[in-house]
Amino acid sequence: MDILRIAILEFCRQRPDTSFCPSEVVRRMYPESWREFLPDIRQKAFEMYQEGEILITQKGKLLDKESLPLGPIRISKLK
């Protein structure tokens, strides 16, 4: 199991009723260099979304599982 997946799932556990930005996860993990990890956390979140582990929204709507998102996204726990 990889560390980014674990971190995303832990955020989902801690925030079962709210969504969060991927940057919140890497800011907690790597406070000094979080920007370097933003592409990695976004990629991992999208993989998890495609596999049905989490939800990802953009402007309040679920993403297309076939297209990598551009711009801000929000992660949330499956309901």
C-alpha positions in Angstrom: 0.0 0.0 0.0 1.5 3.4 -0.8 1.8 6.3 1.5 -0.3 8.8 -0.6 -3.2 6.3 -0.8 -3.0 5.8 3.0 -3.0 9.6 3.6 -6.0 10.2 1.4 -8.0 7.4 3.1 -7.0 8.8 6.5 -8.3 12.3 5.5 -11.5 10.6 4.3 -11.8 8.9 7.7 -11.2 12.1 9.6 -13.6 14.1 7.4 -16.5 11.7 6.6 -19.0 14.5 5.9 -16.8 17.1 4.1 -14.7 17.2 1.0 -11.1 18.4 1.0 -8.4 19.6 -1.4 -5.5 17.3 -2.3 -3.1 20.0 -1.3 -4.4 19.7 2.3 -3.1 16.1 2.4 0.4 16.9 1.1 0.7 20.1 3.2 0.3 18.0 6.3 2.8 15.4 5.1 5.4 17.7 3.6 4.9 21.2 5.0 8.0 22.7 3.5 7.8 21.1 0.0 4.2 20.3 -0.5 4.0 21.9 -3.9 6.4 19.3 -5.2 4.0 16.5 -4.3 0.8 18.1 -5.6 1.0 16.3 -9.1 1.6 13.0 -7.3 -1.4 13.3 -4.9 -3.7 14.4 -7.7 -2.6 11.4 -9.8 -3.1 9.0 -6.9 -6.5 10.5 -6.0 -7.6 10.2 -9.6 -6.5 6.5 -9.7 -8.4 5.9 -6.5 -11.5 7.6 -8.0 -11.3 5.4 -11.1 -11.0 2.3 -8.9 -14.1 3.4 -6.9 -12.4 4.0 -3.6 -13.2 7.8 -3.2 -15.2 10.5 -4.9 -13.7 13.5 -6.8 -15.7 16.5 -7.7 -15.0 19.7 -9.5 -17.3 22.7 -9.1 -19.7 20.3 -7.2 -20.0 17.7 -10.0 -18.4 14.3 -10.2 -15.5 14.0 -12.6 -15.5 12.0 -15.8 -13.4 8.9 -14.9 -11.8 8.9 -18.4 -10.3 12.5 -18.3 -7.7 13.8 -16.0 -9.0 17.0 -14.4 -7.5 20.4 -14.9 -8.0 23.0 -12.1 -9.1 22.6 -8.5 -10.7 19.3 -7.4 -12.2 18.1 -4.1 -11.9 14.6 -2.6 -14.5 13.0 -0.4 -15.4 9.7 1.1 -17.7 7.3 -0.7 -21.2 7.7 0.8 
